[in-house]
Amino acid sequence: FFYASLATLLACVVALTLLPCKTLLSASMGGGGDGMKIAAALMAKNVGGGVNYIAVCNSLQASPNAVAAGLCVDNIFALIYFPI
């Protein structure tokens, strides 16, 4: 569990530094910073499940629309990924 969590964290940090994600996430969802909040919550969800997602969203005070959009996107990508 420790190594899987560490790999998830490192992958998110690498993606955030190497790709133009920070600019895209900051500008997404109305520019209020909800994109970065949802990205952090999705990383937490990958480590600890849906309860972590909701807990991080609540602690970062993400807007309800952003929380719903994050769950929707996560479910769509799961439907694409898992059948493969």
Secondary structure in CASP SS format (residue, H / E / C, confidence):
PFRMAT SS
TARGET T0000
AUTHOR 0000-0000-0000
METHOD secondary structure of the structure
MODEL  1
F C 1.00
F H 1.00
Y H 1.00
A H 1.00
S H 1.00
L H 1.00
A H 1.00
T H 1.00
L H 1.00
L H 1.00
A H 1.00
C H 1.00
V H 1.00
V H 1.00
A H 1.00
L H 1.00
T H 1.00
L H 1.00
L C 1.00
P C 1.00
C H 1.00
K H 1.00
T H 1.00
L H 1.00
L H 1.00
S H 1.00
A H 1.00
S C 1.00
M H 1.00
G H 1.00
G H 1.00
G C 1.00
G C 1.00
D H 1.00
G H 1.00
M H 1.00
K H 1.00
I H 1.00
A H 1.00
A H 1.00
A H 1.00
L H 1.00
M H 1.00
A H 1.00
K H 1.00
N H 1.00
V H 1.00
G H 1.00
G C 1.00
G H 1.00
V H 1.00
N H 1.00
Y H 1.00
I H 1.00
A H 1.00
V H 1.00
C H 1.00
N H 1.00
S H 1.00
L H 1.00
Q C 1.00
A C 1.00
S C 1.00
P H 1.00
N H 1.00
A H 1.00
V H 1.00
A H 1.00
A H 1.00
G H 1.00
L H 1.00
C H 1.00
V H 1.00
D H 1.00
N H 1.00
I H 1.00
F H 1.00
A H 1.00
L H 1.00
I H 1.00
Y H 1.00
F C 1.00
P C 1.00
I C 1.00
END
